[in-house]
């Protein structure tokens, strides 16, 4: 009897799934990249809703969701690496290029795509610099662009390369006292760690 009930249950699940189409499954919203501010009681995350990605935030005590970005097209561009800059949000749009240096362009944008760091302030989004892996040190943001380490100064709004090194920089990290950067330099068949 128990075996018969299990078979009936499995068959009913197949019938339920058979009635749903692909659009039904793609219409579900997917939250990702949850991050929290250190001392403000504020959180942020990315919602993928039918392929359209936007950043949301919420503040204590009510934690009411607020839409920080206003994207309205499924362009296939990922949003990740959320980071709080005061009450504003920093995020990365796009993913790393392939081995030929080409960025994915699933929406076939005429001007092409890149991977860039954006600032969302009062629901307005502005591009700060091309790159990824943003880290904050006060009013300076360190990041990686084309395999090298750069910094963006929020005071003068300029990005400059910190130094030039061989290989491709990855895994950028900040020391707890914010005085040192740790990173890996990939050199093809081997890598070096630096501090």
N, C-alpha and C positions, 0 to 999 in steps of 0.2 A: 504494500500500500504506500509506504514511504517513497519507494522508488518510482511509483506511478505519479505521485504528487510532484516529485522532482522533475520528471520528464514533462509534465504539464506546465510547470513553472517555466522551464527553459523554452518550451514551444511558445508560450505566451510572450516571453521577452523577445523572441525572434519576430513575432507578429507585430509587436509594438515598434521595433526598429524598422521593419519593412514598410510601415506606413509613413515614416518620416523621410523627408528628402534631404539632399545635401545642404540646401539652404537652411533647413531647420537646425542642423548641427553647426553650421558656420555662423548662425545668428547669435550664439551664446557669447557673452562678454567674458574676456579673460584678463584678470588683473595680474600684474607682474611688477618686479623691480621695486618692492616696498622698501622705503627708507624712512628714517626718523631723524629729526633734528636733535642735537645733543641736549639742549636745556629749555626748549620752548614748548614742549608738548605738542609738536606739529609732526605730521606724517605726510608722505607723498607716495604715489604709485602711478603706474601706467595702466590704462585700460585699452584693450584691443576689442573694439566693438564692430563686428562685421568687417574687419580688416582696417578700420580707421583707428589710429592710435592717438591718444591724448593723455596728458598728465593731469592728475587730480591731486588735491591736497585736503587735509582736514586738520582742524585746530581743537585742542582741548578747551572746554570740557565736553562740548556737544559732539565733536568730531563729525560735523556736517560736511559732506563732500563738496568741494569747489573745483570747477573745471578751470585749470590754469592755462591750457592751450586750446585753440579753436580750430584744429585741423578737421576738415570735412570730406577728405578724399582718401580712398584706400590706395596710397601710392607705393605701398610695400616697404616704406622706409621705417626701420626699427627705431624705437626710442629707448634709451637705457642710461645707466650710470648717473642716476639722480643724486644730487648733492645740494644741501641747503647753503645759501649765502645770505645770512641773516634771515629775513622772512621771504626772500626771493629764492628761486629754484634754478639750479644749473642742471642741464641734461645734455646727453649726446644724441644727435640724430644721425642715423646711417650706421653702416657696419664697415669693417676694415676692407680694403681692396684685396683683389685676388693676387696671384703671383705676378701677373703682368701689370699690376698697379691700377687695374680698372675697378671702379666702384659699381656695385649692383645698381641697375636702373630698370626695375620691373615695370614702372609706369611709363617708360620711354620718354622721359623729360628731354626736351630738345637741348637744353643747356647742360644736360648731364646731372650727375649727383656727386656728392662727396660725403665725408664723415666730418661733422662739425660740432662744436660746443655752443650751446645756446643758453641765454638767460631769460627766464620768465619772471617779469616784474609787473605786478598789477594787471595780470592777464595779457600783457604785451610781450611778445617774444622777439628777441634780437640775437643775431648771430655774433658771437664773440670772436671765434677763430676756428680754423680748420684743425681737426685733431680729435683726441680721445683721452681717456683716463685722467680727468681733471682732479686735482688735489688743491686744497686751499691752505694758504699760510697768511692769515690776516687779509690784507688787501691785494695779495698776489695769488694767482692761480697757476700752478705748474701743470703741464700736460705734455702729451706725446703727439708729434706731428711728423709724418714721413720718417719714422724711426729715430727721431731726435727729441731731446727735451727742450721745451719752450716754457716761457712764463708770460702771463698776461697780467699787467698792472691795471687794476680797476680805477686807480687815480688818474693816470694819463691815457688809459684805454689803448695801450700799445702792447703788441706781442713781440717778444724777441727770443732768439735761441740762446740758451744758457751756455752751451759749449758744443763742440763737434766731436763725435766719437765714431769709431769704426763699428760696423754691425748695425743691427736694428734693436732699438731699446724697447723693452717690454716690462710688464709687472712693476710699474712705478709705485713706490710706497713712500710715505712720510714718517720720519721718526716721531716718537711721542712728544719730544720737546720742540718739534717742527723746525729743527736746525739742520737736518740732514735728509737727503733723498737716497733711497735704496732702489736699485733697478738691475735688470738682467740685460746684458748685451749679447744678442744672438749673432753668432758668426758662422752660420751655415751648419757645419758638422759639430760645432761645440759652442758653449756659452760661458760667459763670465758674469759673476755677481759683483756689484759695486756698491759702495756706501759713501 
